[in-house]
C-alpha cells in the first residue's frame, strides 16, 4: 500500500458514536511504568511504540519525552492520554466501548521516513488487529 | 485493512496542518502538554473529548483543523509556529 503525501488519507466514519468502540493513540511519550521507557538519549528519537490493554490503569502510566513540558501529564495522564475520560464517556453512553488496545509512542523523531513508512503502519496494524476500535482519537503532547 | 477513521486533538495547529490530518480539533490557546485541558479538570476534559469525537459524525474538510474555544480553560498560550 502506498500512501500519497498529496492526498488526505480520509476514512469515512459510518456509524453512531453511541454504538462505537474508540481507541487512543498518543504521540505524547506515554508508556506503562513497567515497560521500557522511550529512548530520549538518542538525538534521532525513538521509533518504538507501546501497547496498553483495555483495563490499563492511569496510575500505571507515565511519560518519557523531552520535547514538551509533561509536568501536567505527570499529575494527570488524562491531559494527553484521556483513558479515564473515555471511560466516563462510555459510562454516560456517549460511546459504546473502550477499545481493547491503545498505543503510546514518542512523536519526536528525526527519522521521518521510518516513522511514516514503518512505525505509523505498525501502529495502524496493531489497532486493526484485535482492538475492535471503530475509530481512533490521536493526541500529541 | 479498509482504513480506520481518526480524529486528532492538537495544540500545535500549524505544525499538525503540515500533515493534513483527516479530522482535527484545536482547543484554542491550550498549551503544549494540555491537549485535553489541565490536570483534574475532568468536566473540561470530557467536553474536549466529546467535541473531538463529534467531528467524526459531521462534514469536516479533510486536511483542515477545526478550532473551538473552551473558556473554562482560563488561559491562552501562543501555539508553536512553523518556521518558514
Interface residues (C-beta under 8 A of the other chain):
Chain A: X8 X9 X10 X11 X12 X13 X16 X17 X22 X25 X28 X68 X69 X70 X71 X72 X73 X75 X76 X78 X79 X80 X82 X84 X85 X86 X88 X89 X94 X95 X124 X125 X127 X128 X133 X134 X135 X136 X137 X138 X139 X140 X141
Chain B: X1 X2 X3 X4 X5 X6 X7 X8 X9 X10 X11 X12 X16 X20 X21 X22 X31 X32 X33 X34 X35 X36 X37 X38 X39 X40 X42 X45 X46 X49 X50 X52 X53 X54 X56 X57 X62 X63
